[in-house]
Amino acid sequence: MKKNLKFIVLLIIGIVALYISTKYYNDFNRSKTIKACIIGKAELDSKKNEADKLSKEQIRKFCEDQIK
């Protein structure tokens, strides 16, 4: 009985820790992904003609729409 109680408490603590970590790192991962998209899109966009290039705000909006 005592072994089972320790296991159940450890399992509950683990589940709570995983839940908290996913809430904390979710926004961090999303912001890193958006930044990487912006850098990549700007790099690809720099090879286009001057008339076809997007502004910084357009690139940011495009990446945010694609990621979310």
N, CA, C and O of each residue as an XYZ file, in Angstrom:
272
protein
N       0.827     -1.191      0.000
C       0.000      0.000      0.000
C       0.868      1.250      0.000
O       0.573      2.211     -0.711
N       1.947      1.244      0.800
C       2.807      2.413      0.898
C       3.549      2.664     -0.422
O       3.759      3.812     -0.813
N       3.941      1.579     -1.104
C       4.610      1.704     -2.395
C       3.666      2.312     -3.424
O       4.063      3.172     -4.210
N       2.430      1.866     -3.418
C       1.444      2.387     -4.361
C       1.174      3.864     -4.122
O       1.013      4.623     -5.078
N       1.123      4.277     -2.885
C       0.874      5.676     -2.555
C       2.020      6.557     -3.044
O       1.780      7.633     -3.591
N       3.255      6.115     -2.855
C       4.406      6.869     -3.336
C       4.383      6.980     -4.861
O       4.679      8.037     -5.417
N       4.032      5.891     -5.525
C       3.972      5.888     -6.982
C       2.887      6.844     -7.489
O       3.112      7.581     -8.449
N       1.734      6.833     -6.859
C       0.633      7.706     -7.268
C       0.987      9.164     -7.049
O       0.696      9.998     -7.907
N       1.604      9.494     -5.929
C       2.019     10.868     -5.655
C       3.074     11.314     -6.666
O       3.008     12.435     -7.170
N       4.028     10.465     -6.961
C       5.057     10.784     -7.949
C       4.440     10.984     -9.332
O       4.848     11.884    -10.067
N       3.482     10.169     -9.685
C       2.799     10.283    -10.968
C       2.032     11.598    -11.059
O       2.074     12.258    -12.097
N       1.350     11.982    -10.023
C       0.591     13.237    -10.004
C       1.538     14.432    -10.107
O       1.264     15.378    -10.845
N       2.634     14.394     -9.382
C       3.617     15.484     -9.447
C       4.199     15.579    -10.861
O       4.403     16.681    -11.372
N       4.463     14.450    -11.485
C       4.984     14.448    -12.850
C       3.999     15.045    -13.843
O       4.388     15.819    -14.718
N       2.742     14.694    -13.715
C       1.714     15.232    -14.608
C       1.585     16.729    -14.436
O       1.482     17.452    -15.427
N       1.587     17.212    -13.214
C       1.496     18.649    -12.952
C       2.718     19.372    -13.516
O       2.582     20.452    -14.092
N       3.895     18.799    -13.361
C       5.119     19.418    -13.888
C       5.081     19.494    -15.413
O       5.477     20.509    -15.986
N       4.616     18.446    -16.071
C       4.495     18.471    -17.532
C       3.483     19.508    -17.992
O       3.715     20.195    -18.986
N       2.376     19.632    -17.295
C       1.356     20.613    -17.646
C       1.902     22.034    -17.525
O       1.685     22.865    -18.407
N       2.607     22.307    -16.437
C       3.177     23.644    -16.233
C       4.241     23.942    -17.280
O       4.295     25.059    -17.794
N       5.074     22.989    -17.603
C       6.138     23.227    -18.582
C       5.576     23.458    -19.979
O       6.124     24.271    -20.723
N       4.505     22.776    -20.358
C       3.923     23.022    -21.678
C       3.292     24.402    -21.750
O       3.355     25.050    -22.795
N       2.695     24.857    -20.683
C       2.126     26.209    -20.666
C       3.234     27.261    -20.755
O       3.078     28.274    -21.437
N       4.346     27.020    -20.068
C       5.434     27.986    -20.032
C       6.179     28.048    -21.365
O       6.484     29.143    -21.838
N       6.475     26.926    -21.971
C       7.295     26.894    -23.176
C       6.505     27.014    -24.470
O       7.115     27.138    -25.531
N       5.190     26.984    -24.434
C       4.377     27.076    -25.631
C       4.605     28.404    -26.351
O       4.850     28.414    -27.557
N       4.528     29.513    -25.638
C       4.735     30.826    -26.246
C       6.188     31.009    -26.664
O       6.459     31.650    -27.679
N       7.103     30.470    -25.917
C       8.524     30.574    -26.249
C       8.807     29.904    -27.586
O       9.495     30.477    -28.431
N       8.294     28.714    -27.785
C       8.506     27.991    -29.038
C       7.853     28.707    -30.208
O       8.430     28.781    -31.292
N       6.659     29.232    -29.997
C       5.955     29.933    -31.067
C       6.719     31.189    -31.483
O       6.837     31.466    -32.677
N       7.233     31.943    -30.532
C       7.959     33.166    -30.882
C       9.261     32.839    -31.611
O       9.640     33.548    -32.543
N       9.942     31.784    -31.200
C      11.166     31.371    -31.905
C      10.852     30.933    -33.334
O      11.611     31.236    -34.255
N       9.753     30.231    -33.522
C       9.368     29.775    -34.854
C       9.010     30.949    -35.748
O       9.374     30.962    -36.924
N       8.310     31.927    -35.217
C       7.948     33.112    -35.996
C       9.195     33.895    -36.378
O       9.300     34.367    -37.510
N      10.139     34.040    -35.460
C      11.387     34.744    -35.768
C      12.168     34.033    -36.867
O      12.719     34.682    -37.755
N      12.218     32.713    -36.813
C      12.921     31.949    -37.845
C      12.223     32.103    -39.197
O      12.886     32.210    -40.229
N      10.916     32.114    -39.193
C      10.154     32.304    -40.429
C      10.435     33.681    -41.019
O      10.616     33.811    -42.230
N      10.473     34.696    -40.186
C      10.735     36.059    -40.652
C      12.121     36.156    -41.283
O      12.289     36.767    -42.338
N      13.093     35.560    -40.641
C      14.459     35.591    -41.175
C      14.523     34.863    -42.514
O      15.121     35.362    -43.468
N      13.914     33.697    -42.585
C      13.923     32.929    -43.829
C      13.185     33.633    -44.953
O      13.669     33.682    -46.084
N      12.025     34.174    -44.649
C      11.231     34.874    -45.659
C      11.949     36.127    -46.135
O      11.921     36.437    -47.326
N      12.593     36.854    -45.223
C      13.342     38.051    -45.609
C      14.525     37.682    -46.501
O      14.845     38.407    -47.444
N      15.167     36.568    -46.207
C      16.297     36.111    -47.024
C      15.828     35.742    -48.429
O      16.462     36.115    -49.416
N      14.733     35.022    -48.519
C      14.194     34.665    -49.836
C      13.682     35.896    -50.578
O      13.803     35.995    -51.799
N      13.115     36.819    -49.832
C      12.554     38.023    -50.435
C      13.645     38.958    -50.951
O      13.402     39.740    -51.870
N      14.833     38.889    -50.377
C      15.913     39.782    -50.796
C      16.405     39.452    -52.207
O      17.058     40.279    -52.843
N      16.099     38.266    -52.693
C      16.531     37.856    -54.030
C      15.544     38.283    -55.114
O      15.815     38.110    -56.302
N      14.404     38.839    -54.711
C      13.384     39.256    -55.672
C      13.661     40.668    -56.180
O      14.514     41.387    -55.659
N      12.911     41.037    -57.212
C      12.990     42.403    -57.728
C      12.488     43.384    -56.686
O      11.768     43.006    -55.761
N      12.863     44.627    -56.835
C      12.473     45.659    -55.873
C      10.950     45.818    -55.819
O      10.400     46.090    -54.752
N      10.275     45.654    -56.936
C       8.817     45.826    -56.980
C       8.088     44.664    -56.304
O       6.976     44.843    -55.807
N       8.695     43.487    -56.280
C       8.044     42.303    -55.723
C       8.327     42.088    -54.238
O       7.734     41.199    -53.627
N       9.207     42.871    -53.652
C       9.582     42.673    -52.246
C       8.448     43.071    -51.307
O       7.662     43.973    -51.599
N       8.384     42.386    -50.186
C       7.400     42.685    -49.153
C       8.029     43.570    -48.080
O       9.244     43.550    -47.886
N       7.204     44.341    -47.388
C       7.715     45.153    -46.280
C       7.907     44.271    -45.049
O       7.474     43.118    -45.023
N       8.552     44.820    -44.043
C       8.791     44.055    -42.812
C       7.486     43.662    -42.132
O       7.363     42.554    -41.610
N       6.515     44.565    -42.137
C       5.228     44.273    -41.508
C       4.480     43.190    -42.282
O       3.820     42.343    -41.680
N       4.579     43.211    -43.605
C       3.919     42.191    -44.411
C       4.546     40.812    -44.162
O       3.844     39.803    -44.087
N       5.863     40.789    -44.036
C       6.540     39.520    -43.754
C       6.135     38.999    -42.381
O       5.858     37.810    -42.228
N       6.097     39.876    -41.382
C       5.712     39.465    -40.020
C       4.274     38.942    -40.010
O       3.996     37.908    -39.402
N       3.365     39.645    -40.675
C       1.964     39.211    -40.716
C       1.842     37.869    -41.435
O       1.094     36.998    -40.990
N       2.565     37.693    -42.537
C       2.540     36.421    -43.263
C       2.994     35.269    -42.366
O       2.348     34.222    -42.320
N       4.098     35.462    -41.662
C       4.632     34.396    -40.801
C       3.694     34.099    -39.631
O       3.485     32.934    -39.292
N       3.134     35.128    -39.018
C       2.227     34.903    -37.904
C       0.975     34.165    -38.357
O       0.463     33.308    -37.637
N       0.480     34.495    -39.550
C      -0.683     33.778    -40.078
C      -0.364     32.330    -40.381
O      -1.189     31.450    -40.133
N       0.824     32.064    -40.915
C       1.208     30.703    -41.265
C       1.454     29.846    -40.026
O       1.118     28.662    -40.021
N       2.033     30.424    -38.983
C       2.374     29.664    -37.776
C       1.124     29.394    -36.938
O       0.940     28.280    -36.447
N       0.276     30.384    -36.773
C      -0.919     30.212    -35.942
C      -1.984     29.576    -36.760
O      -3.083     29.334    -36.262
